[in-house]
Amino acid sequence: MYASSHAQPAVTGYPYQQVPFTEVKLSAGSFWGNRLKAAKDVTIPLAFSKCQTEHRYDNFVKAAHPSDDYVVNKFMIFPFDDTDVYKTIEGASYILQSYPDKKLKNYIDSVLNIVAAAQEPDGYLYTARTMNPKHPHPWSGNKRWVQEEVLSHELYNLGHMLDAAVAHYQATGSKKFLDIARKYADCVVREVGPKPGQACVVPGHQIAEMGLAKLYLVTGDHKYLDEAKFFLDYRGKTSIKNIYSQSDKPVTEQTEAWGHAVRAGYMYAGMADIAALTGDTAYVKAIDKIWENIVSKKYYLTGGVGARHEGEAFGADYELPNMTAYNETCAAIAQCYLNLRLFMLHGESKYIDCLERTLYNGVISGMSVDGGKFFYPNPLSSDGVYKFNSDGTTTRQPWFGCACCPSNLSRFIPSIPGYVYAVKNNNVYVNLFMASDAKLKVEGKDIELHTTTAYPWNGNINIKVVNNKNSKANMMIRIPGWIRNEVVPSDLYKFTDNSNASWMITRNGKKVEATINPQGYVCLKNIKKGDNIAISFDMQPRTVVANSHVKDDKGLVAVERGPLVYCAEWADNNGVSIQNTFLRNNPTFKLINDYSIVNTEADGKPFKVDAITTDAQVLERNANGDLQLKNVDLTLIPYYAWNHRGAGHMYVWLQNKLK
């Protein structure tokens, strides 16, 4: 591994500590191991190649040699195009942990040389202005920061730069990128703030708050945390006040999710950072209320958020349309950031339950299994005609003019190893169930874990304690909400069957008689070297209905199995009119292991999923033209796997025939 002792955080900060990605290696051939390999082989090379062909690197080169002759908006569509470079470097840095690669490391260094050359002497780094300071990008304003709250994205660029620089530092031990990013952060701290002579503005597109919090943790320099808190404290108090950017009122007075769902998610994650790192109770109360509003009234079954195409925004309470759902991939990623931080603040499993739901459904649906094509929105139904993508397409695309979703996935998927475990005092939290090897420090003492599992295809997880230098260490195992008859931690959805889903934990072959604590975990005390812990979750398919206030889901039912939401797609159902198909009341299900889906939209290779069949009825006309119900077998596949065989009908929510 490239990580070194120099890449450790200077400050711990959170009550519950995320075990960093540098300490967890996902197993090759596993569900998530395959995802990381696709990111290494396809996604990250594709993103770097797009940085080349779409002139992202050229923008930095031009900024290093500015000219009054440059027509900036001919070179870059958006002033945030720089972030595609930063996000791809971030993803590549995470990948170096799973796949050490000197050639890739050197390539990143060569890109950083281009980035560094574009930085102005005082640290400012924003190519949309620097390449032609007299005539910058039309969104940028005639001088620094004047258009920040509207269009310039100067601070948005900073946020992504900081996220990437910290990841690069953690992965390689090199401060090359960190020094560049810190120099820009220092420029921002000097020039943006509430003091006389400073620009008193807040980010128009949030994310700098999260990046500055990360920089504080890595460096221990409190000024970065202070700047992040200023960005939040002054929101709703500057000249721009609108719901779209969550600036209509101070953040501590906000109680529900509104406006642009990506901006919102990043801001809420930043609020959770401030709540955790400063202990500010007003922030704790505000972010808890906002989160409660999301999961109880504005949260899709797939874990996505953002009901409206207009403004890429949250809708009103219970406004959750299916075919026109926006559910931007970036917004799902932002929800993962938020839920992780709320877990690190409160230590409750309900946040990981939501993170897991979003991760296995709303996030990975945004990228094809081969890693080379992407969705911008993620609807829950499709007629094969409605053009839901931002570029007017109905299938995943290899890139978009506004490339935030592809580049965001290129950084997020490789970061997944950092989501599996957490620690607090002598407790090790097993939050996600992924085949992996992990080296943890618990109260400064080493523990090594080896996990084998085929999750999410079955609920069997085996954890071996390979080594343990801490005799007082306890293992806290999350018992997911879905095994406890809770679809989400609210009344927004509920299971309709009378299933008695069961779970069991054994330790060295003996059943553990343990109860679930109020935080949603089972505690195994004093784990020892050589312990074999086996977890078994019953993973039968189950039916779900939405709260009666969700008008778009009335009379409809959905199917889940474990953490996966399922859907019916045209390609699996032999011409059956899915939109006219009814699930029976209390349907029976049959599992099809290793069901093959041929990825005709990309590499033409098959991939395997566990599919489900159930007996259903379809309403159709007979030879006489009369309507009749015909018995059919309906095949369901995991939602993330849809649209690999072209556009066509797909439904998560199916009609329910009470017969």
TISETOR-267942 format. One record per residue (C-alpha): x, y, z; residue in one letter. Coordinates in steps of 0.05 Angstrom, whole numbers. Layout:
N
(pake (X; Y; Z); 'A');
...
This chain:
659
(pake (0; 0; 0); 'M');
(pake (21; 72; -12); 'Y');
(pake (-7; 99; 53); 'A');
(pake (42; 121; 105); 'S');
(pake (40; 144; 177); 'S');
(pake (44; 215; 151); 'H');
(pake (-25; 207; 120); 'A');
(pake (-62; 199; 186); 'Q');
(pake (-112; 251; 209); 'P');
(pake (-87; 305; 256); 'A');
(pake (-154; 310; 291); 'V');
(pake (-205; 255; 305); 'T');
(pake (-266; 299; 317); 'G');
(pake (-326; 254; 307); 'Y');
(pake (-356; 216; 366); 'P');
(pake (-356; 153; 322); 'Y');
(pake (-296; 144; 277); 'Q');
(pake (-300; 119; 205); 'Q');
(pake (-247; 66; 192); 'V');
(pake (-211; 97; 132); 'P');
(pake (-210; 67; 63); 'F');
(pake (-135; 57; 71); 'T');
(pake (-148; 2; 123); 'E');
(pake (-200; -40; 86); 'V');
(pake (-189; -81; 24); 'K');
(pake (-250; -110; -10); 'L');
(pake (-244; -181; -36); 'S');
(pake (-234; -193; -110); 'A');
(pake (-294; -226; -143); 'G');
(pake (-343; -203; -90); 'S');
(pake (-402; -158; -104); 'F');
(pake (-365; -94; -86); 'W');
(pake (-297; -122; -106); 'G');
(pake (-324; -128; -177); 'N');
(pake (-350; -56; -173); 'R');
(pake (-281; -30; -154); 'L');
(pake (-249; -71; -209); 'K');
(pake (-297; -40; -260); 'A');
(pake (-279; 29; -233); 'A');
(pake (-205; 13; -241); 'K');
(pake (-210; -19; -310); 'D');
(pake (-265; 25; -341); 'V');
(pake (-293; 83; -301); 'T');
(pake (-230; 120; -280); 'I');
(pake (-193; 110; -347); 'P');
(pake (-257; 135; -382); 'L');
(pake (-261; 196; -337); 'A');
(pake (-187; 213; -348); 'F');
(pake (-196; 204; -423); 'S');
(pake (-256; 252; -422); 'K');
(pake (-214; 302; -384); 'C');
(pake (-168; 299; -443); 'Q');
(pake (-219; 299; -500); 'T');
(pake (-267; 348; -468); 'E');
(pake (-210; 398; -456); 'H');
(pake (-211; 396; -380); 'R');
(pake (-135; 393; -379); 'Y');
(pake (-130; 447; -433); 'D');
(pake (-167; 495; -387); 'N');
(pake (-111; 490; -336); 'F');
(pake (-58; 497; -390); 'V');
(pake (-91; 561; -415); 'K');
(pake (-97; 588; -344); 'A');
(pake (-22; 578; -336); 'A');
(pake (-13; 621; -398); 'H');
(pake (-71; 671; -396); 'P');
(pake (-89; 712; -457); 'S');
(pake (-138; 768; -473); 'D');
(pake (-154; 730; -537); 'D');
(pake (-186; 670; -502); 'Y');
(pake (-262; 666; -508); 'V');
(pake (-271; 626; -445); 'V');
(pake (-340; 597; -456); 'N');
(pake (-317; 567; -522); 'K');
(pake (-267; 525; -483); 'F');
(pake (-310; 507; -424); 'M');
(pake (-386; 499; -421); 'I');
(pake (-389; 507; -346); 'F');
(pake (-342; 541; -297); 'P');
(pake (-344; 479; -254); 'F');
(pake (-312; 436; -308); 'D');
(pake (-247; 437; -267); 'D');
(pake (-280; 391; -217); 'T');
(pake (-282; 333; -266); 'D');
(pake (-206; 332; -260); 'V');
(pake (-208; 335; -184); 'Y');
(pake (-261; 282; -176); 'K');
(pake (-225; 234; -222); 'T');
(pake (-160; 243; -184); 'I');
(pake (-199; 229; -120); 'E');
(pake (-227; 164; -147); 'G');
(pake (-159; 143; -174); 'A');
(pake (-128; 157; -106); 'S');
(pake (-179; 111; -72); 'Y');
(pake (-166; 57; -124); 'I');
(pake (-91; 59; -109); 'L');
(pake (-107; 25; -43); 'Q');
(pake (-141; -34; -74); 'S');
(pake (-97; -36; -136); 'Y');
(pake (-28; -6; -124); 'P');
(pake (-4; 20; -191); 'D');
(pake (59; 61; -199); 'K');
(pake (39; 81; -270); 'K');
(pake (-27; 109; -245); 'L');
(pake (7; 144; -188); 'K');
(pake (56; 177; -236); 'N');
(pake (-1; 196; -283); 'Y');
(pake (-37; 231; -225); 'I');
(pake (28; 268; -210); 'D');
(pake (33; 291; -282); 'S');
(pake (-38; 318; -279); 'V');
(pake (-23; 354; -215); 'L');
(pake (35; 389; -250); 'N');
(pake (-16; 417; -299); 'I');
(pake (-62; 438; -243); 'V');
(pake (-7; 471; -202); 'A');
(pake (16; 512; -261); 'A');
(pake (-53; 544; -266); 'A');
(pake (-52; 569; -194); 'Q');
(pake (-44; 643; -184); 'E');
(pake (12; 666; -136); 'P');
(pake (-37; 681; -79); 'D');
(pake (-69; 612; -85); 'G');
(pake (-131; 627; -125); 'Y');
(pake (-145; 570; -173); 'L');
(pake (-204; 578; -219); 'Y');
(pake (-189; 570; -293); 'T');
(pake (-254; 602; -316); 'A');
(pake (-226; 669; -294); 'R');
(pake (-151; 660; -295); 'T');
(pake (-145; 641; -369); 'M');
(pake (-172; 710; -387); 'N');
(pake (-181; 755; -326); 'P');
(pake (-209; 813; -367); 'K');
(pake (-263; 771; -399); 'H');
(pake (-275; 709; -356); 'P');
(pake (-331; 659; -364); 'H');
(pake (-399; 694; -368); 'P');
(pake (-420; 661; -302); 'W');
(pake (-358; 685; -265); 'S');
(pake (-368; 759; -254); 'G');
(pake (-319; 815; -267); 'N');
(pake (-280; 801; -204); 'K');
(pake (-271; 747; -153); 'R');
(pake (-330; 723; -112); 'W');
(pake (-382; 773; -138); 'V');
(pake (-422; 719; -173); 'Q');
(pake (-407; 663; -123); 'E');
(pake (-476; 659; -94); 'E');
(pake (-507; 654; -163); 'V');
(pake (-466; 620; -217); 'L');
(pake (-390; 625; -210); 'S');
(pake (-378; 559; -171); 'H');
(pake (-310; 585; -146); 'E');
(pake (-323; 554; -77); 'L');
(pake (-355; 492; -107); 'Y');
(pake (-290; 480; -144); 'N');
(pake (-252; 490; -78); 'L');
(pake (-295; 437; -44); 'G');
(pake (-282; 383; -95); 'H');
(pake (-208; 402; -97); 'M');
(pake (-203; 393; -22); 'L');
(pake (-239; 326; -22); 'D');
(pake (-192; 301; -76); 'A');
(pake (-129; 329; -44); 'A');
(pake (-144; 296; 23); 'V');
(pake (-158; 229; -11); 'A');
(pake (-93; 234; -50); 'H');
(pake (-54; 250; 13); 'Y');
(pake (-86; 193; 52); 'Q');
(pake (-73; 144; -5); 'A');
(pake (-2; 163; -23); 'T');
(pake (27; 202; 35); 'G');
(pake (47; 256; -15); 'S');
(pake (28; 328; 1); 'K');
(pake (34; 350; -71); 'K');
(pake (-40; 359; -82); 'F');
(pake (-54; 377; -10); 'L');
(pake (-7; 436; -14); 'D');
(pake (-41; 462; -77); 'I');
(pake (-110; 455; -47); 'A');
(pake (-89; 484; 20); 'R');
(pake (-60; 545; -16); 'K');
(pake (-128; 557; -49); 'Y');
(pake (-163; 546; 18); 'A');
(pake (-117; 597; 51); 'D');
(pake (-135; 647; -4); 'C');
(pake (-209; 635; 10); 'V');
(pake (-199; 643; 85); 'V');
(pake (-164; 710; 73); 'R');
(pake (-213; 738; 23); 'E');
(pake (-282; 709; 41); 'V');
(pake (-313; 722; 108); 'G');
(pake (-351; 771; 152); 'P');
(pake (-293; 818; 167); 'K');
(pake (-284; 887; 136); 'P');
(pake (-251; 882; 68); 'G');
(pake (-274; 810; 57); 'Q');
(pake (-326; 785; 9); 'A');
(pake (-384; 765; 54); 'C');
(pake (-413; 710; 10); 'V');
(pake (-431; 638; 19); 'V');
(pake (-426; 581; -32); 'P');
(pake (-478; 583; -88); 'G');
(pake (-468; 508; -96); 'H');
(pake (-449; 476; -30); 'Q');
(pake (-393; 426; -18); 'I');
(pake (-337; 471; 6); 'A');
(pake (-364; 462; 76); 'E');
(pake (-350; 387; 73); 'M');
(pake (-282; 397; 41); 'G');
(pake (-259; 449; 93); 'L');
(pake (-281; 402; 149); 'A');
(pake (-238; 347; 118); 'K');
(pake (-179; 395; 112); 'L');
(pake (-187; 413; 185); 'Y');
(pake (-185; 340; 205); 'L');
(pake (-123; 327; 164); 'V');
(pake (-84; 389; 184); 'T');
(pake (-111; 405; 253); 'G');
(pake (-116; 478; 232); 'D');
(pake (-180; 505; 262); 'H');
(pake (-186; 563; 213); 'K');
(pake (-212; 515; 161); 'Y');
(pake (-268; 491; 207); 'L');
(pake (-283; 563; 224); 'D');
(pake (-290; 580; 150); 'E');
(pake (-337; 521; 139); 'A');
(pake (-380; 544; 197); 'K');
(pake (-380; 615; 169); 'F');
(pake (-407; 589; 103); 'F');
(pake (-464; 556; 141); 'L');
(pake (-476; 609; 194); 'D');
(pake (-484; 664; 142); 'Y');
(pake (-529; 625; 95); 'R');
(pake (-596; 662; 91); 'G');
(pake (-563; 726; 116); 'K');
(pake (-528; 750; 53); 'T');
(pake (-557; 783; -9); 'S');
(pake (-583; 719; -42); 'I');
(pake (-643; 686; -10); 'K');
(pake (-679; 630; -46); 'N');
(pake (-704; 560; -33); 'I');
(pake (-668; 532; -94); 'Y');
(pake (-600; 540; -60); 'S');
(pake (-626; 531; 11); 'Q');
(pake (-611; 604; 27); 'S');
(pake (-681; 628; 41); 'D');
(pake (-668; 626; 116); 'K');
(pake (-611; 611; 164); 'P');
(pake (-594; 537; 164); 'V');
(pake (-610; 528; 238); 'T');
(pake (-681; 551; 224); 'E');
(pake (-692; 502; 167); 'Q');
(pake (-734; 441; 183); 'T');
(pake (-747; 408; 116); 'E');
(pake (-711; 390; 52); 'A');
(pake (-724; 438; -5); 'W');
(pake (-691; 462; -68); 'G');
(pake (-636; 432; -111); 'H');
(pake (-626; 362; -82); 'A');
(pake (-551; 358; -93); 'V');
(pake (-536; 426; -64); 'R');
(pake (-582; 408; -6); 'A');
(pake (-549; 340; 7); 'G');
(pake (-480; 370; 7); 'Y');
(pake (-502; 426; 54); 'M');
(pake (-536; 378; 101); 'Y');
(pake (-473; 335; 104); 'A');
(pake (-434; 398; 119); 'G');
(pake (-483; 415; 175); 'M');
(pake (-473; 345; 203); 'A');
(pake (-398; 358; 201); 'D');
(pake (-406; 423; 240); 'I');
(pake (-454; 390; 289); 'A');
(pake (-405; 334; 303); 'A');
(pake (-340; 373; 302); 'L');
(pake (-364; 433; 343); 'T');
(pake (-420; 404; 385); 'G');
(pake (-465; 462; 366); 'D');
(pake (-533; 439; 390); 'T');
(pake (-571; 485; 343); 'A');
(pake (-538; 449; 285); 'Y');
(pake (-553; 381; 315); 'V');
(pake (-627; 398; 323); 'K');
(pake (-633; 428; 254); 'A');
(pake (-600; 371; 216); 'I');
(pake (-640; 319; 255); 'D');
(pake (-705; 354; 235); 'K');
(pake (-684; 358; 162); 'I');
(pake (-664; 285; 160); 'W');
(pake (-730; 265; 192); 'E');
(pake (-767; 304; 138); 'N');
(pake (-728; 268; 83); 'I');
(pake (-738; 197; 108); 'V');
(pake (-810; 206; 128); 'S');
(pake (-837; 246; 69); 'K');
(pake (-787; 256; 12); 'K');
(pake (-748; 191; 5); 'Y');
(pake (-757; 142; -52); 'Y');
(pake (-759; 67; -38); 'L');
(pake (-693; 62; -76); 'T');
(pake (-660; 112; -29); 'G');
(pake (-660; 167; -81); 'G');
(pake (-683; 239; -70); 'V');
(pake (-706; 295; -114); 'G');
(pake (-775; 288; -143); 'A');
(pake (-774; 345; -193); 'R');
(pake (-738; 355; -259); 'H');
(pake (-751; 429; -252); 'E');
(pake (-694; 454; -209); 'G');
(pake (-668; 383; -199); 'E');
(pake (-705; 391; -134); 'A');
(pake (-740; 360; -74); 'F');
(pake (-815; 363; -81); 'G');
(pake (-868; 375; -29); 'A');
(pake (-883; 325; 26); 'D');
(pake (-902; 258; -4); 'Y');
(pake (-890; 283; -74); 'E');
(pake (-857; 220; -102); 'L');
(pake (-874; 209; -175); 'P');
(pake (-843; 148; -208); 'N');
(pake (-834; 159; -283); 'M');
(pake (-817; 232; -276); 'T');
(pake (-774; 223; -214); 'A');
(pake (-709; 260; -220); 'Y');
(pake (-668; 224; -167); 'N');
(pake (-603; 251; -193); 'E');
(pake (-545; 203; -182); 'T');
(pake (-505; 259; -148); 'C');
(pake (-563; 270; -100); 'A');
(pake (-561; 196; -80); 'A');
(pake (-486; 201; -68); 'I');
(pake (-499; 263; -25); 'A');
(pake (-548; 223; 17); 'Q');
(pake (-494; 172; 30); 'C');
(pake (-448; 228; 54); 'Y');
(pake (-503; 255; 99); 'L');
(pake (-522; 188; 130); 'N');
(pake (-450; 168; 144); 'L');
(pake (-439; 234; 180); 'R');
(pake (-503; 227; 221); 'L');
(pake (-481; 158; 242); 'F');
(pake (-413; 186; 263); 'M');
(pake (-451; 239; 303); 'L');
(pake (-504; 195; 336); 'H');
(pake (-480; 123; 328); 'G');
(pake (-549; 96; 308); 'E');
(pake (-559; 41; 257); 'S');
(pake (-618; 75; 224); 'K');
(pake (-571; 121; 187); 'Y');
(pake (-532; 62; 160); 'I');
(pake (-598; 29; 141); 'D');
(pake (-613; 89; 97); 'C');
(pake (-542; 92; 70); 'L');
(pake (-546; 18; 51); 'E');
(pake (-613; 27; 16); 'R');
(pake (-587; 86; -24); 'T');
(pake (-521; 51; -39); 'L');
(pake (-549; -14; -66); 'Y');
(pake (-605; 18; -106); 'N');
(pake (-604; 93; -118); 'G');
(pake (-528; 99; -128); 'V');
(pake (-506; 39; -167); 'I');
(pake (-566; 44; -214); 'S');
(pake (-531; 107; -239); 'G');
(pake (-474; 67; -269); 'M');
(pake (-475; 7; -315); 'S');
(pake (-447; -57; -286); 'V');
(pake (-386; -53; -333); 'D');
(pake (-371; 17; -305); 'G');
(pake (-374; 54; -371); 'G');
(pake (-443; 86; -377); 'K');
(pake (-484; 130; -332); 'F');
(pake (-552; 157; -314); 'F');
(pake (-564; 228; -292); 'Y');
(pake (-635; 216; -264); 'P');
(pake (-658; 149; -237); 'N');
(pake (-734; 140; -246); 'P');
(pake (-774; 84; -215); 'L');
(pake (-813; 69; -278); 'S');
(pake (-803; 77; -352); 'S');
(pake (-845; 70; -415); 'D');
(pake (-783; 67; -458); 'G');
(pake (-803; 133; -491); 'V');
(pake (-800; 187; -438); 'Y');
(pake (-731; 219; -444); 'K');
(pake (-709; 227; -373); 'F');
(pake (-634; 239; -382); 'N');
(pake (-608; 310; -383); 'S');
(pake (-587; 302; -456); 'D');
(pake (-655; 275; -479); 'G');
(pake (-636; 201; -479); 'T');
(pake (-669; 139; -448); 'T');
(pake (-608; 97; -435); 'T');
(pake (-543; 105; -396); 'R');
(pake (-491; 148; -432); 'Q');
(pake (-415; 148; -429); 'P');
(pake (-413; 223; -411); 'W');
(pake (-455; 285; -407); 'F');
(pake (-442; 358; -423); 'G');
(pake (-453; 371; -349); 'C');
(pake (-412; 312; -327); 'A');
(pake (-423; 316; -252); 'C');
(pake (-454; 246; -246); 'C');
(pake (-402; 205; -284); 'P');
(pake (-344; 240; -249); 'S');
(pake (-379; 235; -182); 'N');
(pake (-387; 160; -190); 'L');
(pake (-314; 154; -210); 'S');
(pake (-295; 182; -142); 'R');
(pake (-350; 152; -99); 'F');
(pake (-350; 78; -118); 'I');
(pake (-275; 70; -102); 'P');
(pake (-286; 102; -34); 'S');
(pake (-335; 47; -11); 'I');
(pake (-282; 10; 31); 'P');
(pake (-285; 69; 79); 'G');
(pake (-358; 57; 95); 'Y');
(pake (-355; -14; 122); 'V');
(pake (-330; -5; 194); 'Y');
(pake (-328; 46; 249); 'A');
(pake (-299; 49; 319); 'V');
(pake (-313; 84; 384); 'K');
(pake (-275; 70; 448); 'N');
(pake (-268; -6; 451); 'N');
(pake (-325; -19; 403); 'N');
(pake (-317; -41; 330); 'V');
(pake (-380; -27; 289); 'Y');
(pake (-395; -74; 231); 'V');
(pake (-439; -28; 191); 'N');
(pake (-439; -57; 120); 'L');
(pake (-430; -130; 102); 'F');
(pake (-376; -136; 49); 'M');
(pake (-324; -189; 35); 'A');
(pake (-260; -157; 58); 'S');
(pake (-197; -155; 100); 'D');
(pake (-191; -99; 150); 'A');
(pake (-137; -73; 197); 'K');
(pake (-167; -30; 251); 'L');
(pake (-140; 8; 310); 'K');
(pake (-184; 5; 372); 'V');
(pake (-159; 48; 429); 'E');
(pake (-92; 48; 393); 'G');
(pake (-87; -28; 389); 'K');
(pake (-90; -70; 325); 'D');
(pake (-147; -115; 305); 'I');
(pake (-151; -153; 239); 'E');
(pake (-216; -179; 210); 'L');
(pake (-229; -225; 151); 'H');
(pake (-300; -225; 124); 'T');
(pake (-329; -274; 74); 'T');
(pake (-398; -265; 46); 'T');
(pake (-440; -267; -18); 'A');
(pake (-483; -210; 9); 'Y');
(pake (-530; -182; -19); 'P');
(pake (-546; -248; -54); 'W');
(pake (-553; -284; 12); 'N');
(pake (-552; -264; 84); 'G');
(pake (-494; -306; 108); 'N');
(pake (-435; -267; 134); 'I');
(pake (-374; -298; 167); 'N');
(pake (-324; -254; 205); 'I');
(pake (-259; -283; 231); 'K');
(pake (-218; -245; 282); 'V');
(pake (-149; -257; 251); 'V');
(pake (-112; -216; 303); 'N');
(pake (-131; -176; 365); 'N');
(pake (-85; -137; 411); 'K');
(pake (-143; -107; 449); 'N');
(pake (-172; -156; 500); 'S');
(pake (-229; -108; 517); 'K');
(pake (-253; -98; 445); 'A');
(pake (-327; -111; 430); 'N');
(pake (-359; -123; 363); 'M');
(pake (-423; -85; 348); 'M');
(pake (-462; -118; 291); 'I');
(pake (-515; -78; 256); 'R');
(pake (-582; -114; 251); 'I');
(pake (-613; -82; 189); 'P');
(pake (-681; -50; 192); 'G');
(pake (-706; -94; 136); 'W');
(pake (-696; -157; 179); 'I');
(pake (-732; -122; 237); 'R');
(pake (-795; -109; 195); 'N');
(pake (-776; -36; 184); 'E');
(pake (-770; -15; 111); 'V');
(pake (-744; 55; 129); 'V');
(pake (-740; 89; 197); 'P');
(pake (-808; 122; 188); 'S');
(pake (-878; 105; 167); 'D');
(pake (-866; 124; 94); 'L');
(pake (-864; 51; 73); 'Y');
(pake (-884; -14; 107); 'K');
(pake (-881; -89; 93); 'F');
(pake (-949; -119; 76); 'T');
(pake (-934; -192; 87); 'D');
(pake (-937; -228; 154); 'N');
(pake (-866; -253; 149); 'S');
(pake (-828; -271; 212); 'N');
(pake (-761; -256; 182); 'A');
(pake (-707; -284; 227); 'S');
(pake (-634; -273; 241); 'W');
(pake (-581; -309; 281); 'M');
(pake (-510; -298; 304); 'I');
(pake (-463; -353; 326); 'T');
(pake (-394; -346; 358); 'R');
(pake (-347; -405; 348); 'N');
(pake (-407; -448; 330); 'G');
(pake (-450; -429; 391); 'K');
(pake (-513; -388; 382); 'K');
(pake (-507; -319; 413); 'V');
(pake (-567; -303; 457); 'E');
(pake (-566; -228; 448); 'A');
(pake (-615; -172; 442); 'T');
(pake (-612; -112; 396); 'I');
(pake (-592; -50; 433); 'N');
(pake (-631; 16; 425); 'P');
(pake (-580; 38; 372); 'Q');
(pake (-596; -23; 329); 'G');
(pake (-534; -66; 343); 'Y');
(pake (-518; -132; 377); 'V');
(pake (-457; -129; 421); 'C');
(pake (-408; -187; 423); 'L');
(pake (-363; -173; 483); 'K');
(pake (-289; -184; 487); 'N');
(pake (-276; -213; 418); 'I');
(pake (-212; -254; 415); 'K');
(pake (-161; -275; 363); 'K');
(pake (-188; -336; 327); 'G');
(pake (-262; -321; 340); 'D');
(pake (-307; -341; 283); 'N');
(pake (-371; -301; 281); 'I');
(pake (-427; -324; 234); 'A');
(pake (-486; -279; 219); 'I');
(pake (-548; -304; 184); 'S');
(pake (-603; -260; 158); 'F');
(pake (-666; -289; 127); 'D');
(pake (-671; -260; 57); 'M');
(pake (-739; -278; 31); 'Q');
(pake (-772; -231; -19); 'P');
(pake (-823; -185; 14); 'R');
(pake (-877; -138; -9); 'T');
(pake (-879; -64; 8); 'V');
(pake (-931; -10; 4); 'V');
(pake (-924; 65; 11); 'A');
(pake (-957; 112; 60); 'N');
(pake (-1027; 129; 36); 'S');
(pake (-1006; 202; 28); 'H');
(pake (-961; 181; -31); 'V');
(pake (-1014; 188; -85); 'K');
(pake (-969; 161; -140); 'D');
(pake (-962; 93; -105); 'D');
(pake (-1035; 82; -85); 'K');
(pake (-1058; 12; -102); 'G');
(pake (-987; -8; -119); 'L');
(pake (-939; -56; -86); 'V');
(pake (-863; -64; -92); 'A');
(pake (-817; -123; -78); 'V');
(pake (-753; -123; -37); 'E');
(pake (-703; -176; -18); 'R');
(pake (-652; -159; 34); 'G');
(pake (-623; -91; 17); 'P');
(pake (-644; -96; -56); 'L');
(pake (-706; -65; -88); 'V');
(pake (-731; -105; -148); 'Y');
(pake (-766; -84; -212); 'C');
(pake (-801; -116; -271); 'A');
(pake (-769; -101; -338); 'E');
(pake (-793; -116; -409); 'W');
(pake (-732; -158; -428); 'A');
(pake (-747; -212; -377); 'D');
(pake (-821; -220; -388); 'N');
(pake (-833; -245; -459); 'N');
(pake (-878; -189; -484); 'G');
(pake (-922; -188; -422); 'V');
(pake (-953; -119; -413); 'S');
(pake (-921; -102; -347); 'I');
(pake (-961; -39; -337); 'Q');
(pake (-1025; -81; -341); 'N');
(pake (-998; -136; -295); 'T');
(pake (-1024; -147; -225); 'F');
(pake (-988; -180; -168); 'L');
(pake (-1032; -226; -127); 'R');
(pake (-1047; -211; -55); 'N');
(pake (-995; -248; -12); 'N');
(pake (-957; -272; -73); 'P');
(pake (-909; -330; -72); 'T');
(pake (-839; -320; -97); 'F');
(pake (-786; -365; -127); 'K');
(pake (-712; -346; -126); 'L');
(pake (-670; -355; -190); 'I');
(pake (-597; -355; -171); 'N');
(pake (-545; -332; -222); 'D');
(pake (-596; -305; -270); 'Y');
(pake (-559; -279; -331); 'S');
(pake (-568; -209; -360); 'I');
(pake (-531; -193; -424); 'V');
(pake (-504; -122; -424); 'N');
(pake (-524; -106; -496); 'T');
(pake (-519; -31; -481); 'E');
(pake (-444; -34; -469); 'A');
(pake (-394; -91; -472); 'D');
(pake (-443; -146; -493); 'G');
(pake (-421; -189; -434); 'K');
(pake (-469; -224; -387); 'P');
(pake (-470; -211; -312); 'F');
(pake (-506; -250; -258); 'K');
(pake (-560; -229; -210); 'V');
(pake (-609; -265; -166); 'D');
(pake (-677; -256; -199); 'A');
(pake (-746; -270; -171); 'I');
(pake (-807; -300; -205); 'T');
(pake (-878; -295; -180); 'T');
(pake (-947; -315; -204); 'D');
(pake (-985; -255; -229); 'A');
(pake (-1043; -236; -273); 'Q');
(pake (-1043; -193; -335); 'V');
(pake (-1104; -156; -362); 'L');
(pake (-1109; -166; -437); 'E');
(pake (-1159; -174; -492); 'R');
(pake (-1177; -243; -517); 'N');
(pake (-1191; -263; -589); 'A');
(pake (-1261; -234; -583); 'N');
(pake (-1234; -168; -559); 'G');
(pake (-1260; -178; -488); 'D');
(pake (-1216; -159; -429); 'L');
(pake (-1194; -217; -387); 'Q');
(pake (-1144; -234; -333); 'L');
(pake (-1091; -284; -354); 'K');
(pake (-1044; -320; -307); 'N');
(pake (-970; -305; -320); 'V');
(pake (-903; -315; -287); 'D');
(pake (-871; -247; -275); 'L');
(pake (-796; -241; -269); 'T');
(pake (-764; -187; -226); 'L');
(pake (-691; -165; -226); 'I');
(pake (-653; -119; -179); 'P');
(pake (-670; -47; -195); 'Y');
(pake (-597; -28; -206); 'Y');
(pake (-592; -79; -263); 'A');
(pake (-647; -49; -307); 'W');
(pake (-633; -14; -374); 'N');
(pake (-574; -58; -393); 'H');
(pake (-613; -85; -453); 'R');
(pake (-641; -21; -482); 'G');
(pake (-700; 24; -467); 'A');
(pake (-768; -6; -452); 'G');
(pake (-820; -15; -398); 'H');
(pake (-795; -20; -326); 'M');
(pake (-834; -15; -261); 'Y');
(pake (-813; -17; -188); 'V');
(pake (-885; -6; -164); 'W');
(pake (-934; -57; -191); 'L');
(pake (-1009; -61; -189); 'Q');
(pake (-1038; -105; -135); 'N');
(pake (-1096; -151; -148); 'K');
(pake (-1132; -169; -84); 'L');
(pake (-1155; -238; -104); 'K');
